[in-house]
């Protein structure tokens, strides 16, 4: 693909979809979605001497209160050849320049990186050498469970905990079915999201947000995501559970999920996850990201998951059953561009959290 310094969103999404560090949170579609909800989307792209796109990514900008300026944020970005420190540094320099151009007081990045050594360098060292320091809060989950989809279905099932495998079969035997939903199903899905939010103590977006997500990412839009819902023939027009999954750059991602308080004995959430994995696998995904567990090592997680239910502990018991690998990414890093205003922002954020 030759662009000579100019490109369209379809060009960028095509580049991202085939890159080893591509992610749906770095797509033009994600930029469109967030632009409807208090963010401004822009792109910072680097081209090689031949005019080919080589990296960069989506930067989300948000106005801060009391004229502090703007906050710049890159979810799962920038996209770079992290195995080549010189090339990655060039891209980091470019995205910092773009954030400065828009008047950001800081640039927060959450690249899709594990903390691994590369030719004597670690990702931490590379980020520090480019002026980034660890941020004291993250937006995307730092630790997750990844299921290997690059295997026959029988092998994927065999790696699951016995109870999880049993519950998938139980849901089927009891007549639970899973289908691809439409935007028309979003209101009922949102009602389940509110129920699940109250039950498991987490925040949810607005109904319009989920509707826009399904419309933009689903069929008729980018066609890289689905809302899947579980039903039963004896309960017409009743949704038992629902999940939103994406399939992009060979990675399937479970991003939103909800279930009703009633009929949980039918185990719809287990069958839903399995069908989501199958949908992602059919679309060429090699990995399925279960998207967020407590940021603790495996020994602590296994020792405490039956005792704790706060935060992400409540979902760890469920997610561990699918036989995946515990992974941890480098988290959020910040390049401070206006130190005084950044400190004022952190102080205001601390006060707000205390008030809440």
N, C-alpha and C positions, 0 to 999 in steps of 0.2 A: 504494500500500500504506500503510494507516494502522496504526500500532502503539501510539501513545500511551505510548511509553516501555517497552513490553514486547514481546517477540518470541520466536519459536521459531527453532531452527536452520534449518528449511526457509525461514523468512522471510529470515534472514541470507543463506543460500546463493542464494536468488532475487535478492536485492539485489546480491550480489557478482557473480553470473553476468551481469548486465546492465550493470554499471558499467565505465567505460573502464579503470579500474585494478584490476578484479577479477582474482583468481588462485586456482588450485586450492589453493595453500598457505594461503589465507585461508578455507577452507571449514570447516564443522562436521565434515565427514568427516576432514579432516586433523587437526583437534583430537582426534577420537576415536582415530585411529591413534596419535598421539603420546602420548595419555593411557595407552596400554598399555605405553609404553617410557620411564618415569621423568620424564614431563612432566605438568603439570597445565594443562588448557586452560580459559581464561576469555575473556569477550568484553567489549570496551569500545565501546559504541555510542552515537552521538550522534543526536538526533532534532531536527528543525526545529520551529518553533512550531506547525505543523499536525499534529505527531505522526508525521511521516514520517521514516523512517530516512535519514540523510544521510552517514554514514561511521563510521569506527572500525575495529574488526577483532579478529581472534583474537590473544590474547596467550598465549604458552606460558611457564609458570613452572617453574623447576627448583630444587630444594634444592641449595645449595652445601655442600661439606664444611666441617668444623671450625667449624660454626655461623656461617658468614659471612653467612647469609641466603639470599635467593632471587635468581636471575637471571631477568629478564623479556625475552622475545624475540618479535618480530613478523616472521615470514617474509613477504616481499613485501607488507608493510603498514606503516602503516595505509592503508586505502582512503579516499581523500579526493578532493575536487575540487582537484587541485594547481594548476589554472589560476586558482584564486581564492585568493590567499594568506591572506586573512582567514578563509575557511572552513577551509582546511587548518590554520591555526594553532589554531583552535578545537578541531579534532579532535586535534591533537598535545597540546594542554593536557589534554584529556580522557583520552587514553591514558596520559599521564604520571601523572595522578591515580590511575588504576586500578592502575598498577604500584606506586605508593606505598602504596595501600591494602593490597596483598598483601605488603608488606614487602620489595620488591625493592631490591637495592643499586644496580641500574642497569636501564635499559630500552634494549635494542639493537633497532633497526629496520633492515630492509632493504627499503625501498619500491621498487615497480616504476617507477622514475623514471630518465630520462636527464638528464644535466646540461645543461638547456636554459634559455635566458632566457625569462621569462614576464613581459611588461609591465615590463621593467626589472629584474625579480628573477631570480635564478637559484635553482635548487632548493637548492644549497649555502647560499646566503644565507638562504633561508627556514628551513632546518634549524638553522643557527647562531643565527638570531634567536630560535628557540624552545629554545635551550639545548643543542642536540645538537652533538657534535664527531665527526669521523671516527674510527671504531673501528680498532684495529690488526689485526683479523682479520675475515674474512667467513665466513659459513656457506654461502650460496648463491653460485653462480658470478657474478662481476661482469661478465665479458665472454662473449658468446655469438655465435652465428650464427643469424639469423632468415631463414627462407625464406618468400617471399610466396606464399600459397595462393590469393589472390584473382585467379586467372587460369585459363584453360583448361589442362588437363593437358599438352597439347603445348607450351605456352609455358613451363610450369614445368620440364619436361624439357629444353627448349632452352637454358635458362639454366644448366644443370648443366655441369660439366666433361665433356669428351667421354669420358674414361675411366670416370667414374662412370655416365654414361648407358649406355655399352657394358656395364659390369658388371651393371647392372640387367637388360638384355636377355640377357646371358650366363646369369645365374641362371635366368631363365625357360626359355631354350632347353635348358638342362641338366636341366630337370624339377624345379627347386625350387618348392615351393608354400608359401604363408603362410596360416595360419588363426588364428582367435581361440581362445586357450587357456582353460582353466578352472583352478580351484584345484588340481585333480588333477595339473596339469602343473608346479606350482610346485617340487616336490622336484627334478625334473630341471633346471628353470631355475636353481635355486639351485646345483646342482652346476656348471653352466656359469658362474655368477657367481663361484664359488670359483676355477675354472680361469682365468677372465679376470682376476680380482683378482691372482692369482699372476703371470700373464703381463704385465699392464700396471701392476702395483704400485699398486693403490688398495684402500681398505678397503671391506668389504661389511657389510651388516646381517645379522641372523640369518635362518634359513629362515622362522621364524614371522613375522618382519616382512614379508617379501614375500608370504607367504600372506595375512596380515591386510590388506595393501594391496589385493591383487586382490579379496579378499572384500568389503572396505568400499567400494572405488571402482568395482568392476566391475558386471556384470549381477547383479541381485539386491540390489545396494547402491545407491550414488549413481548408478551407470551413467554415469560420466564418464571412465572409463579402461578400457584393455584390456592384457592380456598377449598379444602376438602372437608366434607362433613359426614358424620356418622348418623344413621337413621335405623329405624326398625319398622317393619311393615304393619305391626299392630299399633303403631303410634303415628298416624298420618300427620304431616305438617309439623312434626316435632323433631328438633335437632337434639341429638344426645351429646355431641361434642363436635369441635371443629379445629382445624389447624391451617395455618398459612405457611406454605413452603415455597422456597425459590430453588431454581436449578440454573446455575450460572458458573461458567469457567470450571466445569467438572466438579463443582461443589454444590451439594444439596444442603439447604439450611432451613431448619425449623425455627421460624421467627416469632410467630404468635400462636397461642393455643388457648382453648377454653372448653369447659365441660359443664353440663347441668348438674345440679345437686341430686336430681332424681335419676333412677335407672342406672346408677353407677355399677350395680352388680352385673350388668351386661358387658362390662370391660371395654367400652367403645374407644377409649383413648389408646389402648394397646393396639387394636386393629388399625386405628387411624395412623399411628406412627409407622406401622409396618407398610401400609399402603402408600404413605408419603415416601418412604424409602424406595419402594418399588417404582413409584412415579419418577423420582429423581434418577434412579438407576436406568430406567428406560430412556431417559433423556441424556444419557452419557455421563452422569455424575459418577465419580469414583469414591467420593467421601460424602458422608452425611453428618452435618454439624448439628448436634442437639442443643446448642446455643445457650450455654450458661449454667454453671454449677458453682457452689461456694469456692472461693479462692483459697483452698487449703490443699495440702499434699494428700496423696492417696491414703496414707496410713491414718491421718486424722479423719478424712472423710468416711472411711470404712469403720473406724472406731466409734464415730458419733452420729451417723446418719439416722439410727433408730431412736436416738434421744432428742434430737433437735428438729424443729420445724419452722424456725424463723428464716426470713430471707429466702435464699435459694436452697436451703436445706430441705424444704418440703418437696422440691422437684428432683433432688439428687437420687432419692430412693427409687423413683420411677425411671429416671434416665439411665442409671447404672445397669438396669436390667437388660438393656439392648446390646450389651457386649462390646461396647466401643472402648477406645483408648483415651485416657485422660490427657489433655494437652493444655499447655499454658503459653500464652503469647506475651510479647514484651510490654503490652499495656499502653497507656497514654503517656506521651512525651510532649513537652512544651518548649517552644522557642519564644522567649519573652522579647517583645519588640518595644514596649514602653513600660519600663520597670515600675515607675510610681503608680501609673494607672492600673497596672496588673496587680500590684499589692492592694490597691483600693478595691479592686474587683473581688479579690480573694477574701478581704475583710467583710465586704458587703455580703458575699455568699455565705460566710460563716455565720453572720448575724441572722440571715434569713433561715438557715438550717436550724439554728437554735430556737428561733421563734416558732418554726413548724413543729 
